[in-house]
C-alpha cells in the first residue's frame, strides 16, 4: 500500500504531465469511468445466460459434439 510520500510524488508527476488546466477534466473523466464500471458490475449478467457463454453458437456446439 503506497504511503503519503509516494502519493505526493505520483500527484506531482501527474501535475507535471497534464498541467493544472487539464487536471480537473482528467479527474472528472476518471470519476465518471469508475462510476460506469461500478454500475456495470452491479448490473451483472443482463443477457440471462447463466453459464456465461454468450457467443450465441449453442446450436453449433451441439452439432459438433453429435458428429464427433
VEXDREN-2710 file (C-alpha; in Angstrom, 1 decimal):
% VEXDREN-2710
k/r/px/py/pz
1/UNK/0.0/0.0/0.0
2/UNK/1.5/3.3/-1.0
3/UNK/2.3/5.8/1.7
4/UNK/1.8/9.6/1.8
5/UNK/5.1/10.4/0.3
6/UNK/4.7/8.1/-2.7
7/UNK/1.2/9.5/-3.3
8/UNK/2.6/13.0/-3.3
9/UNK/5.3/12.0/-5.8
10/UNK/2.6/10.5/-8.1
11/UNK/0.4/13.6/-7.8
12/UNK/3.4/15.8/-8.7
13/UNK/4.2/13.7/-11.8
14/UNK/0.6/13.8/-12.9
15/UNK/0.5/17.5/-12.4
16/UNK/3.7/17.9/-14.5
17/UNK/2.5/15.7/-17.3
18/UNK/-1.0/17.1/-17.7
19/UNK/-0.8/20.6/-16.3
20/UNK/-3.1/22.4/-14.0
21/UNK/-5.7/23.3/-16.6
22/UNK/-6.4/19.8/-17.8
23/UNK/-6.2/18.1/-14.4
24/UNK/-9.9/18.8/-13.4
25/UNK/-11.2/17.5/-16.7
26/UNK/-9.0/14.4/-16.4
27/UNK/-10.2/13.6/-12.9
28/UNK/-13.9/14.2/-13.9
29/UNK/-13.5/11.7/-16.7
30/UNK/-11.8/9.2/-14.4
31/UNK/-14.6/9.6/-11.9
32/UNK/-17.3/9.0/-14.4
33/UNK/-15.4/6.0/-15.8
34/UNK/-15.2/4.5/-12.3
35/UNK/-18.9/5.2/-11.8
36/UNK/-19.8/3.4/-15.0
37/UNK/-17.6/0.5/-14.1
38/UNK/-19.3/0.1/-10.7
39/UNK/-22.7/0.3/-12.4
40/UNK/-21.7/-2.4/-14.8
41/UNK/-20.6/-4.7/-12.0
42/UNK/-23.8/-4.0/-10.1
43/UNK/-26.0/-4.8/-13.1
44/UNK/-24.3/-8.2/-13.5
45/UNK/-25.4/-10.6/-16.1
46/UNK/-28.0/-8.8/-18.2
47/UNK/-28.4/-11.3/-21.1
48/UNK/-29.8/-14.0/-18.9
49/UNK/-27.2/-16.6/-19.8
50/UNK/-26.2/-18.3/-16.5
51/UNK/-23.2/-20.2/-17.8
52/UNK/-21.6/-17.1/-19.2
53/UNK/-21.4/-18.5/-22.8
54/UNK/-22.8/-15.5/-24.6
55/UNK/-21.4/-16.1/-28.0
56/UNK/-24.7/-17.4/-29.3
57/UNK/-23.4/-20.6/-31.0
58/UNK/-25.1/-23.1/-28.7
59/UNK/-26.7/-25.0/-31.6
60/UNK/-23.3/-25.2/-33.4
61/UNK/-21.7/-26.6/-30.3
62/UNK/-24.4/-29.3/-30.1
63/UNK/-24.0/-30.2/-33.8
64/UNK/-20.2/-30.5/-33.4
65/UNK/-20.5/-32.9/-30.4
66/UNK/-23.0/-35.1/-32.2
67/UNK/-20.8/-35.5/-35.2
68/UNK/-17.5/-36.2/-33.4
END
